[in-house]
Amino acid sequence: MVSSIGVTTCPRGQPGQPSPEVHWAQCRAAGRQKGLGLLYSALVRPRPEYCEQLRAPQGEKDLRVATTCPEEGNKDAERAMAVTILVWVLQQLILNVRVVGDERDEARRDHSSFPGLGSRFGIGSTMEGWSPSEENIIYRVLVSLIPPYGHAFLPELCNPGETPERNFRIRVQLVCTCKTEQLVGDMLCFIHHDEEEQRRNRGPSLLQTVCTGSYLDVQKTACRFHQLVKACWVVLPHSRRWRLTMLPCNRSCKFKMARAEEEIIIEIMLGVQQGNSDIFLSSQASEALFTPSTTWTSSCAVAEAKFFERLARRAPDGSFHLRCLQLCARILVGTGFSEYALKTVVMHLLNTTPLSGWHRTHFLLRLDDIMRYLCHCLEEKRLDHFFFGNEKIPEEIVLPPALQRAEPFNLFQHLAQDPDAQAQAMREFTDMQDRLTRMLANDN
C-alpha cells in the first residue's frame, strides 16, 4: 500500500470523537501552538522534508494541530491553517462523518453511490518544494478513489496496443455480496436483489450516479466531490474566516479560499491506483485536444513526489537541488518549454549525480549541467520520460510491470517530427541561457 505524501491526516473515527465544533473550542481553549511551524513549512512554503514528517496518521494530535487557532494577525500561520482545515474536510469525507446543520444530507456519502476515498498525496511543484512563483501558488492534492461496497474497478486501455499505455477507462462492475449480506444482515446484494428494494434500503448504485454506461465518469465524479466538500465546509468554524468558492473545472475539483485580499487556490485531483504501485489513473486531461469524460490518464505525479521525498531524506545539509530546479523553471516563462520537461531533465541528473554534488558550493556547476543536458536533448530531439523503461528507478518507488518493461517514451517526439519546431526550440533555449546569465548577474 502506498503511503500518504505531504498531507496531514486525522483520527480514524475513534469512539467518542467530538464534533468539529466541540474540538475547535477545546483546542482554542488549550491554546496549543505546537506544530504550526511544521504546518507552515509544509503548506505555505512546502519542502519534502517537512511533508515527510506529516505523512503518517497521528490521531488526536493531528486534529488538535489542524484546528488550533493561530495568534491574531499571524497571516502565514492562518493561511497554513486554512489549507489544513480543507484537508481535514477531506478526511471527514473519508471517515464518512455525518456533519450537523442544514446541509447534512448533502454531506452524507452513501456507501454505494460514490467511490470510497483513500490516501491523499501532495503533488506538483508546490508540494515538492520548487514552485517557480511565490504568487498565484496552487496547492495540488491527489485523492485516491476506491470501489464502494458491492463494486469493482476494472481498468481498460482506451486503445489496446497503444504505446505507451497512457489512456484508460475504468469499468465499474457489480460484485455479488450475498455472503457478506448473510453475516451483516442489512447490506443488500446489487446483483441478486430487486432494484426497487435496493433503492428503499440503500440508495442507487455507483453505476447510476457517477458513471456513463458502465464506466466511471470523471466529470460526474468531480461534480459530486465538489458538492461533498461544500456541504462539509459550511459547518466548520473556519468557514467564518475564509470564504470557500468552487472554481470552474471539469476534470478536477478546484477551490479558492479567500478573505480580504488573500487568496489560496487548491486543486484536488482524483485517481485510481494501479495495483499497489505509485502510478494512478488520474482525472487530469490528456494531451489530446479533447478528452472524453470517461478517459482517465496514467499519472506519475505520486511517484515523482516520492522521488523528491526520498531525496529530501538523503540529501546533506546545504543541498541546492530544489533551488536549481526552481531557478531554471523561472526562465521558462514565455517559452514553449514545459516545466515537466525541465523537471524530467533534473530528475535524470539527480539519479546519476551523487547528492554531495548538489551542495550549494556546486550550485553553478549543476546549473551548467542542467542547461547542457537540455541542449543535448534538443540537438538529439529526444528526452526520455523518467519512469518508462528506466532501470535505475529507486526501489522505494513501485511501478506497474508494464511500465517497467515499456520502451523509453520520448517527450521531445514532436521535435523529431517537426524541424521548424526544433529550430524554434533551439532559439528559445539560447534566450533562456541569456536570461539565466542576467538573473545570476543581478543576484550577485
PyMOL commands that set and color helices and strands:
alter all, ss='L'
color gray80, all
select helices_A, chain A and resi 20-30+36-43+48-53+60-67+75-94+104-107+124-128+178-184+195-202+206-208+218-233+237-240+301-314+321-330+339-352+355-358+360-380+401-405+413-417+419-443
alter helices_A, ss='H'
color red, helices_A
select strands_A, chain A and resi 116-123+138-146+151-157+167-174+211-212+215-216+243-247+253-259+262-273+280-282+296-299
alter strands_A, ss='S'
color yellow, strands_A
deselect
rebuild
show_as cartoon
